[in-house]
Amino acid sequence: MFTFKLSVFLCFAVFTFVEAGQYDGKVLRVVPQTNEDLENLRSLVDEDGLQIDFWQGPAEVGRNVDIYVHEANLATVFELLKNFKLSYTVLIDDVQGEVDNENPPTSRAGGFQYERYNTLSAIHAEMQKLASTHSNIASLFSTGKSYEGNEQFAVKIRSQNSRKPKKTFFVNCGIHAREWITPATCMYMIREMLTKYGTDSSVKSMVDKMDWVIMPSLNPDGYKYTWNANRMWRRTKTKHSGCTGADPNRNWNYKWGGVGTSSSCGDTYHGPRPFSEVETYNVAKYLLKQRRNLIGYMDIHAYSQLWMTPWGYKRAYPNDSGEQMRVGKIAANALRNAGYGTTYKVGPSSVIIYATSGTTGDWASGFLGVKYSYALELRDKGRHGFLLPASQIIPTGVETFAAMKAMANAMKLS
């Protein structure tokens, strides 16, 4: 019963009320103390005409629930929470202000800027530039085109003296379109690996140890849409019957359609069938070809500051869990010591955040048998949520890359 209700709830976590780019509401945080509190929070989706977006949904007692409420619905939500005897805090008082201040103005120099969020075209141009400038160790390729015809570009990085195939670690960002900090972080890591390979021994060590494939935007259509129309869009842009898009992190053919997904149109809509989204199909097809040498997979998200391992679909641990946890804890410790004191929790996603199925991490571990399968939730813990200011791009990149280097050093390739 819990699983069914959670699935029903998640299908309504959709940002349906944004028009003309206006975000005139607030983000509230509620911490449910009982199962009744959870049920009451889930019931909000059934209120007629109530327009809300759960940034963090009601999954467990004691776990934060973050709700974006449109201005026109605030009085109603406040009254409902009062009736439910649920206290709340205001995380973001002025969402439109956060949107307006998220990104600094473009400099006169133009082009790609690592200190700000960039459009998809700027990201692709910078990837091309980096791969061309460092062609001795890097190459640009595409796993295929998205539903709307955008390339799914990735950069492959391998050591200069490598003559035979090595183990490969694949990283993707931007699977959920509104999580802008993730493509920015992937781009930062690409730049660091390419520009410092010849001067930084820790970078040289991670590149010499294994090949790296980094894809900053797995969901390019959705990312473009967050710039052009709806900043809070999460899904792909595929035209399905009665729905635009599906959640690309619920669309993989491992335990597809189970807990934490929706069969109707919503933010966690799993799609009409596994790999219905060409974006997930393209990446899966590429990874399947690399299966023999694929040692690691990472899907980078925001927000909550988590270093997650399988399983997502159930509260259990895969055979490689002990090794995954060992390396994950080393990485999280390096991240904390990178200069900003940022703390991450390490553990199975079903345990430390909520249960989900048809996800990248479970597919990589359960279907491909990847030894090191991780999913990250980057900064922050809710103060800014999906609207992390651009001033935090570099700090996030610095600490995440420090964790990646520590992870690479700790990994066992056999």
HELIX and SHEET records of a PDB file:
HELIX    1   1 PHE A    2  CYS A   11  1                                  10    
HELIX    2   2 ASN A   35  ARG A   42  1                                   8    
HELIX    3   3 SER A   43  ASP A   46  5                                   4    
HELIX    4   4 GLU A   71  ASN A   73  5                                   3    
HELIX    5   5 LEU A   74  ASN A   83  1                                  10    
HELIX    6   6 VAL A   95  ASN A  101  1                                   7    
HELIX    7   7 LEU A  120  THR A  133  1                                  14    
HELIX    8   8 ILE A  181  THR A  195  1                                  15    
HELIX    9   9 SER A  201  LYS A  209  1                                   9    
HELIX   10  10 PRO A  220  ASN A  228  1                                   9    
HELIX   11  11 VAL A  278  LYS A  289  1                                  12    
HELIX   12  12 SER A  321  ARG A  336  1                                  16    
HELIX   13  13 SER A  349  ILE A  352  1                                   4    
HELIX   14  14 THR A  360  GLY A  366  1                                   7    
HELIX   15  15 GLY A  385  LEU A  387  5                                   3    
HELIX   16  16 ALA A  390  GLN A  392  5                                   3    
HELIX   17  17 ILE A  393  ALA A  410  1                                  18    
SHEET    1   A 4 ILE A  52  GLN A  56  0                                        
SHEET    2   A 4 VAL A  65  VAL A  69 -1                                        
SHEET    3   A 4 LYS A  26  VAL A  30 -1                                        
SHEET    4   A 4 THR A  89  ILE A  92 -1                                        
SHEET    1   B 8 ALA A 138  LYS A 145  0                                        
SHEET    2   B 8 GLU A 151  ILE A 157 -1                                        
SHEET    3   B 8 ASP A 211  MET A 215 -1                                        
SHEET    4   B 8 THR A 168  ASN A 172  1                                        
SHEET    5   B 8 LEU A 294  ALA A 302  1                                        
SHEET    6   B 8 TYR A 372  LEU A 378  1                                        
SHEET    7   B 8 LEU A 306  THR A 309 -1                                        
SHEET    8   B 8 LYS A 345  PRO A 348  1                                        
SHEET    1   C 2 LYS A 239  HIS A 240  0                                        
SHEET    2   C 2 CYS A 243  THR A 244 -1                                        
END                                                                             
